[in-house]
Amino acid sequence: MQRTRTQFEESERRDLAPYALRSADSRGRRHAEQEDPHRTAFMRDRDRVIHSGAFRRLEYKTQVLVNGTGDNYRTRMTHTLEVAQIARSVGRALGLNESLVETVALAHDLGHPPFGHSGEEELRELMVGHGGFEHNAQALRIVDLLETPYPGRSGLNLTYETRSSLLKHGTKSSGPTADDLAPEPQPWLEAQAADAADSLAYISHDLDDGLRFGVFREEELGELGLWRRARDEAQRRYPGASREQLLRPTIHATLALPVADLIAATDARLRDAEIDHPLAARRASSRLIAFSAEMVEMQAEAKRYLFKRFYYADHVMAVRREARRQLRELFLHLHSHPEAMAEWARARLVQPLPGDSAWRITCDYVAGMTDRFAQQEWERLVARDGGAVERPPESGR
């Protein structure tokens, strides 16, 4: 028996928690559209994100290790898919709108440039005085302006709720594209769930990738409370298993334990606050979807460890510094020689989008590149000329 959009909407009205967003109550899209017969508004948003070019390019963008380092390390795409799975589980357990939670999780890293956080740091420096760069704001630019699947208009035309969820704090940090988004103290609960899933996912997965890459050994992780707790859980579940056999279950437990903690702590918090409406959650004094105090400390300890031993490890930093150098040189070359950019970017110099400048057009172009394409373009445009590129004088802004 086929199910219709109206039946899905009725299921949401009947089954979701009172603080969850309902698709039928969406504030709508910037451009009115006929409703889909079989998908809710948030389901359509999810599908539009998945089919976007920006989403496909995540496969070749860095998570921590520059793409191409090895086939078993996480890319921005595999990280995103893992976050979506965790976020759906959390959202389902808490009675949130699972379609919206999944949409936000799938879209949360669309704005990341090549070379991961190194690339973001470099673009942020380059764009000082030119509107700045921040990957959440860039994600909104992508879905509002830069993706062009529909004739006669820019953007994916997502719902208000999805668009506002991409700016974690609901602020107008994305320039003209965010003019219609009302700032609130907190994101929607669905966005909070996706953000919490992102945080716990990268801790667990970066511990896994760090072990695979050899920046630390398993026995060294015993200094972390989260790892000790996870090891105890693995031993409880698989008594008699060898140390080697327990490795994968331990890594799994570094995910499962924080997920269970997040659900339990959040449920208690929502009950105590008596949240009965989505906007009430947005106007709370602090985020309601959050870990217990004990888990917050364990995650903070793990983050400090990862920064010291993985993200800033000497051989990782050497690769990151080289990636930043190449990105800076490529950006400055393209800014000085816009004829080297693709036709769609050159066309914006003639017909600019809202908030455009020569700097913003170059930034959008570079930020959308994959690691591989950025390296190829640097080799083609910069390396062959045998020299670094200097920042243009102020008059060239």
Buried (B, 14 or more C-beta within 10 A) or exposed (E): EEEEBEEBBEEBEEEBBEBBBBBBEBEEBBEEEEBEEEBBBBBBBBBBBBEBEBBEBBBBBBBBBBBEBEEEBBBBBBBBBBBBBBBBBBBBBBBBBBBBBBBBBBBBBBBBBBBBBBBBBBBBEBBEEBBBBBBBBBBBBBBBBBBEEEEEEBBBBBBBBBBBBBBBEBBBBBBBBBEEBEEBEBBBBBBBBBBBBBBBBBBBBBBBBBBEBEBBEBEBBEEBBBBBBBBEBBBEEBEEEEEEEBBEBBBBBBBBBBBBBBBBBBBEBBEEBEBEEBEBBBEBEEBBBBBBEEBBEBBEBBBEBBEEBBBEBEEBEEBBEBBBBBBBBBBBBBBBEBEBBEEEBBEBBEEEBEBBEBBBBBBBBBBBBBBBBBBEBBEEBBBEEEEEBEEEEEEEE
